[in-house]
């Protein structure tokens, strides 16, 4: 069985420019962009403004996989910079924060729902770490 090449089957490839995906306000200074993914997987980019804290304890019944893209993430007393990969094991929970701002890329099993607040805020276009 052969796999179709992307040149022969362009419908097999979906691309997006992350910064053009409409962000969802999760809490003050916390925004999530949901990216295309396979069924059963939630892929996202989260931007947290300087001085922000995730609005609730984030629980992971199926685990969560995160990479710090820019800025600094604080988990408890530990600080994680760009290039750091974090694996939150199934059943774990945490409440991340940042002093300087952070951009995260991650994924988790679908159904591991993160809260959303029905806010229409001009703060959606926050500066992201590493960008002027």
N, C-alpha and C positions, 0 to 999 in steps of 0.2 A: 504494500500500500504506500503510495507516494503522497507527500504533502505538497499542496499547490504552492507555487512560488508567489510572492507578493506582486511581482510584475504581471503574472498571468491572472491573478485574482485580487485586484485592489480592494474588493469588499472585505478581504480578510484582515485589513489594516485600518484602524481608526486612530487618528491623531488629533490632539488638541493642544493649544497653547495654554499652559496652566494659568497664566495671569489673565486670560480672557474668559475663564470659567467663572460663572457667577458665584461669589462666595455666599455661604450661609452663616449668619451671625449665630454663634454658639453661646456667647456671653460677651460682656464688655471687653473689648480688645482681642477677642478670640473668634477667628473666622476659619471656616473649613470649605475647601473646594472638593467636591466629589468628582472623581475621574472615571472614565469608562473602564469597565472590568468584566470579567467572566461572572456568570451566575454563581452566587454563593460567596463572593469575595467583594469587600468594600475597600476601594483604593481612594486615597485622599491626600491632600496637602493642607496643612494647618499653618496659619500665620497667627502669631501672638504678639501683640504690641508691647513695647517696653513697659515694665511694671505690672503686667497682667498675670492673672491666675485663672486656671481652668475653673469654670463656674460651679462645678460639682465634682464629687469623687468619681473618677472614670473607672468603671468596672469592666473586666474583660473575661467573661465566662469562656470564650474560645481563644483567648490570647490576643496579643497585638504586637505588630512589628513596626518599628519606627527608625528612621534615620534622620539625624540632625543635618539639615542642608546648609543653614546659615544661622548665625547668632548663637545664643546659649540657652539651653534648657536646664532647669533646676528641678530635680526630683529629690524631695527630702532635703538632705544637706549636700547631695552630690550634684556637680555641675558637669554638663556635657556639651562639647563644642562641635563644630562642623566635622562631618565624617564619622561621628559616633553612631553606632547601630545599637538599638535597645530591643530586647525581646522580653515582653511582659507575658509571662507564662499563663496558661489558662487558669482562671480563678483569681488572678491578681487584680489589684486596684491601685490607683495613684491619683494625685492631684497636682499636675505639673504647673510650674510658674516660670517666669523669666524676668530678669531685671533689665536686660538690654534689647529684648525682642528676639524672636526665633521663627524660623521656617522649618517645618517638619514634613517629611514624606512618609507615608505609612499605609498599612493595610491590615484588615482584620476580617474574620469570617462575617459574612452578612448576618444580620440579626443582632450583632453587638452594637446596639443603637447608642449614638451619642445625642445629647439633648440639643434642641434648636429653640431659639427664642424668636418669636414673630416680630422682629425689629426691621424697620427700613431705615438704615442709618447711613448718613454720608461718610461715616467712619469706615465704610467697607473698603475704601481706597487708601488703606493705611500704608505708609512706607514700610517696606520689608527690609530685614537685616541685609546688609551688603548692597543695598540700592540707595541711590541718592533721592 
